[in-house]
């Protein structure tokens, strides 16, 4: 019996997208979740300097993916989660 191929993840870190460690070019699914690395997630509250950097990284990763055929569906948790879908070809 052949082993089942491992399914690609649907959750990606924004820093991996920005650094090029993760690429969604050729990704087989239409929907993904983008999040900051675990080390940069903290308790919700007023947006401090650290929070602004994290939200900026999230927005930058979303904008980069938009240039590659992805579109933002929704932001959640104060900008700490971004749901994206691959745009359908016209």
C-alpha positions as CSV (number, residue, x, y, z in Angstrom):
1,X,0.0,0.0,0.0
2,X,1.4,3.4,-1.0
3,X,1.7,6.1,1.7
4,X,-0.7,9.0,1.3
5,X,1.0,12.2,0.2
6,X,1.2,14.8,3.0
7,X,-1.4,17.5,2.6
8,X,0.0,21.0,2.3
9,X,-0.7,23.4,5.2
10,X,-3.4,26.0,5.1
11,X,-1.9,28.2,7.8
12,X,1.1,30.3,7.0
13,X,3.2,32.8,9.0
14,X,3.3,36.3,7.6
15,X,7.0,36.5,8.2
16,X,7.6,33.4,6.1
17,X,5.6,35.0,3.2
18,X,7.6,38.2,3.5
19,X,11.0,36.5,3.7
20,X,10.3,34.1,0.8
21,X,10.5,31.0,3.1
22,X,7.0,30.2,2.0
23,X,5.6,30.7,-1.4
24,X,2.0,30.2,-2.5
25,X,2.8,30.1,-6.2
26,X,1.4,26.8,-7.4
27,X,-0.5,26.2,-4.1
28,X,-3.2,23.6,-4.7
29,X,-6.0,25.0,-2.6
30,X,-8.0,28.2,-2.9
31,X,-8.2,29.4,0.8
32,X,-5.5,30.0,3.3
33,X,-5.0,31.6,6.7
34,X,-2.2,34.0,7.4
35,X,-1.0,34.7,11.0
36,X,2.0,36.2,12.8
37,X,4.6,33.9,14.4
38,X,3.6,32.6,17.8
39,X,6.4,34.7,19.4
40,X,4.7,38.0,18.3
41,X,1.2,37.2,19.5
42,X,0.2,38.9,22.8
43,X,-2.8,39.9,24.8
44,X,-5.2,42.2,23.0
45,X,-5.3,45.8,24.2
46,X,-4.5,49.2,22.9
47,X,-2.2,49.0,19.8
48,X,1.3,49.5,21.1
49,X,4.5,49.8,19.1
50,X,5.0,46.0,19.0
51,X,1.4,45.5,17.9
52,X,1.7,48.0,15.2
53,X,4.8,46.1,13.9
54,X,2.9,42.9,13.9
55,X,-0.2,44.4,12.1
56,X,2.2,46.0,9.6
57,X,3.8,42.7,8.9
58,X,0.3,41.1,8.4
59,X,-0.8,43.9,6.0
60,X,2.5,43.8,4.1
61,X,2.2,40.0,3.6
62,X,-1.4,40.4,2.4
63,X,-0.4,43.1,0.0
64,X,2.4,40.9,-1.3
65,X,0.0,38.0,-1.9
66,X,-2.4,40.3,-3.6
67,X,0.2,40.9,-6.3
68,X,0.4,37.1,-6.7
69,X,-3.3,36.5,-7.4
70,X,-4.7,36.3,-3.8
71,X,-7.4,38.5,-2.3
72,X,-8.2,39.3,1.3
73,X,-11.5,37.8,2.5
74,X,-11.4,39.0,6.1
75,X,-9.2,40.2,9.0
76,X,-9.9,38.9,12.5
77,X,-8.6,39.4,16.0
78,X,-7.5,43.0,15.5
79,X,-5.5,42.2,12.3
80,X,-3.8,39.1,13.7
81,X,-5.5,36.7,11.4
82,X,-6.0,37.2,7.7
83,X,-8.2,34.9,5.6
84,X,-7.3,34.9,1.9
85,X,-8.5,33.2,-1.3
86,X,-6.9,32.8,-4.6
87,X,-8.8,35.0,-7.1
88,X,-10.6,33.1,-9.8
89,X,-9.1,33.7,-13.3
90,X,-11.3,36.0,-15.4
